[in-house]
Amino acid sequence: MTKRNLVSLLLLLAVAMLFVITRPWLELQLIPSAAAHGDVTVTGTAGNKALMPVAIALLAIGAVLGIAGRALRVALGALTAVFGGWIAWSAFSGVLGGQDAEIDFAKASIAEATGILSSSPIDVVDLMQVTVWPTVTVVLGLLVLLVGLAVAVFGWNWAQGGKRYEAKGSQGKKKTRRPDGSADRIADWDALSEGDDPSDELGPEDFSGGDDGAEAPGRS
């Protein structure tokens, strides 16, 4: 994939990640005697505080990836892959890993709702349901992992912006002369439109009336 496609995909995934980690991952109903309000909603960031800074870091990586140098691109790609794998594993092990993992994930939210920090919060839970968002997070994390690996593998061969424009400018200057060596005025205008100065390559003969000089041998 091209640099533009990978960078755009990473930015899109980072924005999507910021959305899904703030959605309800767990919906719990506590026993009536445990809390005034029996329903507790646990978001991804409530269960795992590290998800938000990692998602913001992915967004920052996507913003600087297009202008980074070769070595930095490879390093950022590897870091992106690590972040993606960690997010997928955190969502899977934290919510999709069974009842014990779910209770541990929701422990802080249960304590906030009941006002009691219990070593076995399962005693106050009457009903617990996992939403679709943890699964979506696992999928997004795996996609981020793949994008990071692609950047680490192909990022070294991406053209750098400065070299690309420098090469383009050099080609434009080469077109300012005809095969016989005389100045090409149409190419000069094209060079000017691209920000080049065609006069940089013109010699003294280009300012000494080249057309009159060409007719001089005929007059003699």
C-alpha positions as CSV (number, residue, x, y, z in Angstrom):
1,M,0.0,0.0,0.0
2,T,1.1,3.6,-0.6
3,K,2.1,6.0,2.1
4,R,-1.0,8.0,1.8
5,N,-3.3,5.0,2.1
6,L,-1.5,3.7,5.2
7,V,-1.3,7.0,7.0
8,S,-5.0,7.7,6.2
9,L,-6.0,4.2,7.4
10,L,-4.0,4.6,10.6
11,L,-5.7,8.0,11.3
12,L,-9.1,6.5,10.6
13,L,-8.4,3.6,12.9
14,A,-7.2,5.9,15.7
15,V,-10.3,8.0,15.5
16,A,-12.5,4.9,15.5
17,M,-10.5,3.6,18.5
18,L,-11.1,6.8,20.5
19,F,-14.8,6.2,19.8
20,V,-15.2,2.6,20.8
21,I,-13.2,2.7,24.0
22,T,-15.6,5.3,25.4
23,R,-18.6,3.1,24.6
24,P,-20.2,0.8,27.2
25,W,-18.3,-2.5,27.3
26,L,-20.2,-4.0,30.2
27,E,-23.7,-3.5,31.5
28,L,-24.3,-4.6,35.1
29,Q,-27.3,-4.8,37.3
30,L,-26.6,-4.8,41.0
31,I,-28.7,-6.3,43.7
32,P,-31.2,-3.8,45.1
33,S,-29.4,-3.6,48.5
34,A,-26.0,-2.8,46.9
35,A,-26.8,0.6,45.4
36,A,-29.5,3.2,45.0
37,H,-29.3,2.7,41.2
38,G,-29.2,-0.9,40.2
39,D,-27.7,-0.4,36.7
40,V,-24.0,0.2,36.2
41,T,-22.4,0.9,32.8
42,V,-18.6,0.2,32.4
43,T,-16.9,1.9,29.5
44,G,-13.5,0.7,28.1
45,T,-11.7,3.6,29.6
46,A,-13.4,3.1,33.0
47,G,-12.1,-0.5,33.1
48,N,-8.7,0.2,31.7
49,K,-7.2,3.7,32.1
50,A,-4.4,3.1,29.7
51,L,-6.6,2.7,26.6
52,M,-7.2,6.5,26.2
53,P,-3.5,7.6,26.1
54,V,-2.6,4.7,23.8
55,A,-5.4,5.7,21.4
56,I,-4.2,9.3,21.5
57,A,-0.6,8.2,20.8
58,L,-1.8,6.3,17.7
59,L,-3.5,9.5,16.5
60,A,-0.2,11.4,17.0
61,I,1.8,8.7,15.2
62,G,-0.5,9.0,12.2
63,A,-0.1,12.8,12.2
64,V,3.7,12.7,12.0
65,L,4.2,9.5,10.1
66,G,4.0,11.2,6.7
67,I,6.8,13.7,7.4
68,A,9.1,11.4,9.4
69,G,12.4,10.1,8.1
70,R,13.1,6.6,7.1
71,A,14.5,5.3,10.4
72,L,11.8,7.0,12.4
73,R,9.0,5.6,10.1
74,V,10.2,2.1,10.8
75,A,10.4,2.7,14.5
76,L,6.9,4.3,14.5
77,G,5.5,1.4,12.5
78,A,6.9,-1.1,15.0
79,L,5.5,0.9,17.9
80,T,2.1,1.1,16.2
81,A,2.1,-2.7,15.8
82,V,2.9,-3.1,19.5
83,F,0.1,-0.7,20.5
84,G,-2.4,-2.5,18.2
85,G,-1.5,-5.9,19.6
86,W,-1.8,-4.5,23.2
87,I,-5.2,-3.0,22.6
88,A,-6.5,-6.2,21.1
89,W,-5.2,-8.3,23.9
90,S,-6.4,-5.9,26.6
91,A,-10.0,-5.9,25.2
92,F,-10.0,-9.7,24.8
93,S,-8.5,-10.6,28.2
94,G,-10.2,-7.9,30.1
95,V,-13.8,-8.4,29.0
96,L,-14.0,-11.5,26.8
97,G,-11.9,-13.7,29.0
98,G,-14.6,-15.0,31.2
99,Q,-16.6,-13.9,34.3
100,D,-13.6,-13.4,36.6
101,A,-12.0,-11.1,34.0
102,E,-15.2,-9.2,33.5
103,I,-15.7,-8.6,37.3
104,D,-12.1,-7.5,37.7
105,F,-12.6,-5.1,34.7
106,A,-15.7,-3.6,36.3
107,K,-14.3,-3.6,39.9
108,A,-13.7,0.2,40.0
109,S,-17.1,1.0,38.6
110,I,-18.8,-1.3,41.0
111,A,-16.9,0.3,43.9
112,E,-17.9,3.8,42.7
113,A,-21.6,2.8,42.4
114,T,-21.8,1.1,45.8
115,G,-19.2,3.1,47.8
116,I,-17.7,-0.1,49.0
117,L,-14.4,-1.6,47.8
118,S,-15.0,-5.3,48.1
119,S,-12.6,-8.1,47.4
120,S,-15.4,-10.1,45.8
121,P,-17.6,-7.7,43.9
122,I,-19.4,-10.6,42.3
123,D,-21.5,-10.8,45.4
124,V,-23.3,-7.5,44.6
125,V,-23.8,-8.3,40.9
126,D,-27.2,-9.6,39.9
127,L,-26.8,-9.6,36.1
128,M,-23.9,-8.8,33.8
129,Q,-23.9,-8.5,30.0
130,V,-21.0,-7.9,27.6
131,T,-21.8,-5.5,24.7
132,V,-20.4,-5.7,21.1
133,W,-17.8,-2.9,21.6
134,P,-15.0,-5.1,23.1
135,T,-15.2,-7.3,20.1
136,V,-15.0,-4.2,17.8
137,T,-12.0,-3.0,19.8
138,V,-10.3,-6.4,19.3
139,V,-10.8,-6.1,15.5
140,L,-9.6,-2.5,15.4
141,G,-6.5,-3.4,17.4
142,L,-5.6,-6.2,15.0
143,L,-6.0,-3.9,12.1
144,V,-3.7,-1.4,13.8
145,L,-1.3,-4.2,14.3
146,L,-1.3,-5.0,10.6
147,V,-1.0,-1.4,9.6
148,G,2.0,-1.0,11.9
149,L,3.7,-4.0,10.4
150,A,3.1,-2.7,6.9
151,V,4.6,0.7,7.8
152,A,7.6,-1.0,9.4
153,V,8.2,-3.1,6.3
154,F,7.4,-0.7,3.5
155,G,8.0,2.7,5.2
156,W,11.8,2.5,4.5
157,N,11.1,2.7,0.7
158,W,8.7,5.7,0.8
159,A,10.0,8.7,-1.1
160,Q,10.9,11.7,1.0
161,G,9.1,14.9,0.2
162,G,12.1,17.2,-0.2
163,K,13.9,14.8,-2.6
164,R,10.8,14.3,-4.7
165,Y,10.3,18.0,-5.2
166,E,14.0,18.6,-5.8
167,A,14.0,16.0,-8.5
168,K,10.9,17.5,-10.1
169,G,12.5,20.9,-10.1
170,S,15.6,19.6,-11.7
171,Q,13.6,17.9,-14.5
172,G,11.8,21.2,-15.1
173,K,15.1,23.0,-15.6
174,K,16.4,20.5,-18.1
175,K,13.4,21.2,-20.3
176,T,14.3,24.9,-20.7
177,R,16.6,24.3,-23.7
178,R,16.0,22.8,-27.1
179,P,18.2,20.0,-28.5
180,D,20.3,22.6,-30.4
181,G,21.1,24.4,-27.1
182,S,18.9,27.4,-27.6
183,A,16.5,28.6,-24.9
184,D,12.9,27.2,-25.1
185,R,10.6,30.0,-24.1
186,I,7.5,27.8,-23.6
187,A,9.5,25.6,-21.3
188,D,10.7,28.7,-19.5
189,W,7.1,29.7,-18.8
190,D,6.4,26.2,-17.5
191,A,9.4,26.3,-15.2
192,L,8.3,29.7,-13.8
193,S,4.9,28.3,-13.1
194,E,6.6,25.5,-11.1
195,G,8.6,28.0,-9.1
196,D,11.9,27.6,-10.9
197,D,14.0,30.4,-12.4
198,P,15.0,29.4,-16.0
199,S,17.5,32.3,-16.2
200,D,19.8,30.4,-13.8
201,E,20.8,28.1,-16.7
202,L,21.0,30.8,-19.5
203,G,24.4,31.8,-20.7
204,P,25.6,35.0,-22.2
205,E,24.7,33.8,-25.7
206,D,21.0,33.8,-24.7
207,F,21.1,37.5,-24.1
208,S,23.1,38.6,-27.1
209,G,20.4,38.4,-29.8
210,G,20.6,34.7,-30.7
211,D,18.3,35.2,-33.7
212,D,20.4,38.0,-35.3
213,G,23.6,35.9,-34.7
214,A,22.0,33.0,-36.5
215,E,21.3,35.1,-39.6
216,A,24.8,36.7,-39.7
217,P,26.4,33.9,-41.8
218,G,23.7,34.2,-44.4
219,R,24.3,37.9,-44.9
220,S,28.0,37.3,-45.6
